[in-house]
Amino acid sequence: MTELGAQNGGKRAQNGHESLPLTPGETLAERLRRTLEEAIASGRLEPGSRLDEQEIALRFGVSRTPVREAFRLMAANQLIELRGRQGATVRTIRAPALIEMFQVMAELEGLCARLAARRVSKAWGGEISAVHQRLIAAGERGDIDAFYDINQEFHEAIYEASRNAFLAEQTRKLRNQVAGYRRRVTHMPNRIADTIREHEAIMQAILAHDAERAHSAMRDHVNLLGYNLLDFLAAFE
């Protein structure tokens, strides 16, 4: 947990605590939940990481009450596990369950791409191309952290382009659950080059308004198939 603030880009207030700016109508517990979920979604809080209630309260200058409520909300979304006196830890997932989750994730993201192909605007093409160029640049630099973050932006742009808020929210929830493991996929041999090539195919299908091809390209991009699955399982152990 000691790297949470630095990883999230948290800013220190004059009293030494990290700031937690609230959006309108947001409670302190919800803001803490969002901060912690962003760290998990980025893969920087890895599966099995312990979340220290007292340390988080001190870091952000709050009481333990909103921290406990944030933990409860995250546990309800299956992002963390509450283990009584042992405290809270980022959820770990066994390989068989994880493969099933990736399969569902692939279909959800495929549906996002399908709807995006039917509903995307012309302006979106320029936006997604700019994201993709930044992804290529990060890959060329060998900057895995930046590559992973920009990759998240690419997928997020497709969720939004689907113009289906419920689908986007469900896809994000599942993505957050598998985020730590999805980050591991980025470290697999040749994964950066494969990701860039697969993203290009997804973009082309969406911009051509080919819904079927967009769905298939995205599904295959996210799913663990063939040698990718074998390599992942080897790394998983």
Protein Blocks (a to p, Z undefined) as FASTA:
>chain_A
ZZmmmmnopacdfkopacddddehiafklmmmmmmmmmmmnopacghiacdfklmmmmno
pafklmmmmmmmmmmnopaccehjnopadddddfklmmmmmmmmmmmmmmmmmmmmmmpc
fklmmmmmmmmmmmmmmmmnopaklmmmmmmmmmmmmmmmnopaklmmmmmmmmmmmmmm
mmmmmmpghklmmmmmmmmmmmmmmmnopaklmmmmmmmmmpcghjlmmmmmmmmZZ
